[in-house]
Structure formats: C-alpha cells, structure tokens
Amino acid sequence: MKRAALLLILVLPFACKDQGTNPVNPEITIQSLFALNGNGRVTLGWTPPFGNPPEEIRIYKSTTPNFSPSPQNLYASLPGTADRFIDSMLANGSSLYYRIVTTKRNNGIDTHGEPSNIAIARPFDYSSITTIRYDEHIQPIFTSSCAVRGCHVGEENGGQFSLQSWSDLLNGSEDGAAIVAYKASKSDLIFHVSSDSLVAPTAEPHMPLPDFNLPAEQVRTLIRWVDEGAPNQQGDIPFTTTPQGKVFVVNSSEDLVAVRDVETNLVIRYVAVGKAADSTSVFGSPHHVKVDSQERYFYVTLINAQQLWKFDINTYQSLGKVPIPGQPSDVVFSSTGDTAYVTSFVSNPGRVTLVDTRSMQVIATILMTGTSNPHGILVSHDGSAIFTTNAGSGNMSIINPLDNSYSLISLNRDGNPFFSPIAPYLVDASPDDRYLFVTDYKATGDSVYVIDRQANPNGLSRVLPVGGRTVHVAFTPDGTRAFVCNLTTGSVNVVRTSDFSQVVIPNVGRQPHGVIFTPDGTTAYITTENFIGGDPPHHPTAGSVGVSFVVVLVIPSLTVVKKIEVGAFSQGIAFAH
C-alpha cells in the first residue's frame, strides 16, 4: 500500500461537520482500529475498508472511554490513502481513546463510514520495567493492539482466539496453545509478533498486521514474561494442576519432552533434556519417557547422550541423571519404583542396567548371552517377570527380578540360528498377562508376534499380519483390544484379543510411533514422527526444525477427533494422573 505523508492537522470544532447528518457508506468503513503503545507516543493502525478507499480519514481522540465522535473531539484529518497515524509527546501511563470515521463524496453527496471501534492506548516506556506485572505491562499490549473489533475478542469474532484476559489467553485456539509457560521459543503467540527467527520461529500472518510491528521493547517484554512462567497479576502460573491427567511426549529432534493437558488438549510445558537443558552437553536424542507406578517421577532415556534422566512429575524439575552405556532405549521400574531397568540398544551380548532411582546410581548389570541389541522392556502386571525385545538376535528375554536370571524365547520362524529375519522392537502384555504382543522394526516388518503364556509360555503362538514396520503396541485397559502403530503405512491396526480379528485405521498421520490410553479406555493418544514427507504446521513458519503431532482418537468409534502440534519427531509417550 502506498503511504501518504503523515501530517497532523489540528481541526477547530467549528470546521467540522457532524457526520451524523450524512448517509452511511459501509464500503468505506474501517474494519479494525488498533494502537501500538510506545514511549511517549501512540501509533494508530487500521485494516482498510472492504470497498474503495475513502477520501478523508478523521481521527477522534478522548480521555473518556466509550465516547462518540463529535466536532468537539475531532483531533486530526488525514488523506484517505493513509494507513497509520502517530500521536507523540504524550504522557506515559495516561489512558487515551481513539476512533476513526472515514468520509467520501458519492454522487455529489457527502457519505461517511460507520465509526470504528475505540482503540484504547496507553503510552509507556517498556525499557524501564524491572518486575513484569500482568495488568500493568502485558494486558495493555493485548488490549491496545490485539483485542479489538474484528480481531482477538472471542465471541464477537465468532468464538475465535481471544486476548481479552489472561484466562482467555490460556484457552488458546482451535490450533492449540497460544503460550507455553517458561518456553517463549515454543509459544505460538511469540511466533506471530516477533520478526526475529533467532529468538523463536516466525509465523504467518504477522501480527498485528503484516506491515505493523509491535515495538521491539514490547516483544522483548512478552518473551521475558512467557519465559518467566506467564504469570497473571497474582503470580499464578498456568496449568500448575492437571485434574484429568497429562501426557508426556518426547520430541527427539529438539531434546524436549512436551507435556499435554488432557482436559484442554493443550501443550502446557516443554521440559528440556540433553543439549536443550545444557548447551555444553552433547545432543541427547530422547527416545522413551516413562512414569513410575506411584506417579511421583518421570524418566527419559537419552540414546545419544547415553543417560537416564529423572524429573519431578509436578514441578518438572530435573532430579538427577545417570550414565547408561550402549544407547539406553527403554526403561521400566520395580513395584516400589526404587529400581529402574534400562535396556541398551547397542550391546552384544544384550545389556540391562539396574539403577537405584533414589540415588540415581548404577547398582547392577545383566549381560544376556545369546542376545543382542535389546530395545523394549516390560514388567508383567503381577511383577513376576521382566521381558526384553532383542532386535539384533530375533528373540526375547524373560528376566526373573528376584535373582536377575533369564531365559530366552525365540521369535525366529525359520529357525536360522545365524540370521534373524525380524527385529523385535517393543512388547506389551494384556492386563491379565496372558498375551504378549511383540512388534517388528525390520524394514519389511509387517507382523505382530503373539505369545500365549497360558498355552505356550516359552514359544511363539501365532503371527498376525498388520501394516508396515510395526513400532509401538499397547493393550486397552480392559484388554479387549491391542493397538499397533505401523510406521511406513501411516496406519494403526486394532486387534481384538477374543478372536484376533482386526480393524485398520488408515491415514492416522505421518509415521505413527507411540500409543497410550486414558485409564478409562475412552481415548487413545498416538504420536506421529512426521519426519518423512511431514505435514506442515497450522501456520507457515520460518526458523523451526519442524513439528510432529499427537493424534487424539476416540474409542470405541475409532475416530480421530484432533491432531495436536508438538515439537519435532515425536516418539515415546506416557500418561500420568
């Protein structure tokens, strides 16, 4: 848009005609008027009329809210091509109110647009802030620049994303969370107001408008406020409680663990691990996340950093880490939670490391002759056995937790002792511990291997053809079904345990990887890596390493109801109350 020179023209009251006596012309009505608060100045901006441009733009100003345009408060007149107005030499902290009326002569008759919304302005020196307070420093930015007619005002805008209050902000939008406490670099609001992709990814559309930037000090204040936890005026931090539970998702490409609130389906935290937590560390590549049975702590395996990390489940504070050799992949716990069993994916013979979770120290190592590359690990529901899936040797181990002795179950159908055509990846047990379902990570792996511990506890019972390159498998809480994620086909197979019949859910997402359920079994959450040919984020974004998704699927209809954006390359997933 070609900009006109911004010459402020003071107009005396007797020079202004009362536009109320002239016809209204909707085609020249300003859609939205907003204000950018600066140090001793206010910049007004507006979205242009839908029709042809007006001939004149009249600025009205008052110190009284809810005022009506009149000759007495006419402040300035601009050419109809102007797209902004700067009011300067103002007292910081003062509350000012502006409206716009456009005019145009039509067939010899003076017409005017409807008066604009009232733009609420409050000039302020944002560089002078020491302690950020929401009501004084954050909400005024939203009130002046965002929560105006036709924009982020909730019900007035068809129920869309609202910035009229702190609680409205926390509700997010249909696309997800607007902010993630303590993580401005993962907050969608910051993506849209910042122009610096080194601070955070930048997204389209730029706000408030493509040609209008919030003052740099305001953007820095917003970033600092989010990184300090995004508190309200009373100091409350968003989502410190999650009444219906939360879901943890590892984002392997970013050294992050996303935390999603079950009630709102919003991402509420990103927990840093590896290099994201310590810039001097090597890249961690988190793989699995697990919650202990008491739901006091969650643990993350870092394959590349070769570590196991421990976190408080409520505060998300790191409570320790321990080196684990051989690329630690998966972890489970004793019934008391005092001992962790960790598989090492690169080990021959296969290795399971025992860790005292109270001290985060290694207390024992199990070397399993006849196995290599153990990946998945599972504790039976009755606690009597621990199972590992050994991807390099095509078999499973059954460990006795009382003395750490073990036995092997071969999953090799052709009996070749020198080459395994399968790569057992992960395992889950039915709630009664009768069935073990084992996935196959071979590129040609299109099967699930079933062990019936009642009929044949030490051998393969049947093979179920499913999709391609099976990854996670999980039984529903009632044990009637098992969900199998097929990495290469983008589908999930649902197997009935009563007769092993199957239903295929196609097009779940790009590379479905992990699956868990709510305790009542009504909802499944499925992670998608979204790495190869990935789906884009909801808004075009620059400076991001990408996104992946958590798919929300309703049971028993098996209907996908939502896809939630999280960090890049989602794999392991866990639930906690």
Secondary structure as UniProt FT lines:
FT   HELIX           13..15
FT   HELIX           19..21
FT   HELIX           26..28
FT   STRAND          33..38
FT   TURN            39..40
FT   STRAND          41..46
FT   STRAND          56..62
FT   TURN            65..66
FT   HELIX           71..73
FT   STRAND          74..79
FT   TURN            80..81
FT   STRAND          84..88
FT   TURN            92..93
FT   STRAND          96..106
FT   TURN            107..108
FT   STRAND          109..112
FT   STRAND          119..121
FT   HELIX           126..128
FT   HELIX           134..138
FT   HELIX           139..145
FT   TURN            149..150
FT   HELIX           154..157
FT   TURN            158..159
FT   HELIX           166..171
FT   TURN            174..175
FT   TURN            181..182
FT   HELIX           184..186
FT   HELIX           188..193
FT   TURN            197..199
FT   STRAND          202..203
FT   TURN            210..211
FT   HELIX           216..227
FT   TURN            228..229
FT   TURN            233..234
FT   TURN            238..239
FT   TURN            243..244
FT   STRAND          246..251
FT   TURN            252..255
FT   STRAND          256..261
FT   TURN            262..265
FT   STRAND          266..272
FT   HELIX           274..277
FT   TURN            279..280
FT   STRAND          286..291
FT   TURN            293..294
FT   STRAND          297..302
FT   TURN            303..306
FT   STRAND          307..312
FT   TURN            313..315
FT   STRAND          318..323
FT   STRAND          328..333
FT   TURN            335..336
FT   STRAND          339..344
FT   STRAND          350..356
FT   TURN            357..360
FT   STRAND          361..368
FT   TURN            369..370
FT   STRAND          374..379
FT   TURN            381..382
FT   STRAND          386..390
FT   TURN            391..394
FT   STRAND          395..399
FT   TURN            401..403
FT   STRAND          406..410
FT   TURN            413..414
FT   STRAND          424..429
FT   TURN            431..432
FT   STRAND          435..440
FT   TURN            443..444
FT   STRAND          447..452
FT   TURN            453..455
FT   TURN            457..458
FT   STRAND          462..465
FT   STRAND          470..475
FT   TURN            477..478
FT   STRAND          481..486
FT   TURN            487..490
FT   STRAND          491..496
FT   TURN            497..499
FT   STRAND          502..505
FT   STRAND          512..517
FT   TURN            519..520
FT   STRAND          523..528
FT   STRAND          541..542
FT   STRAND          548..554
FT   TURN            555..558
FT   STRAND          559..566
FT   STRAND          570..576
//
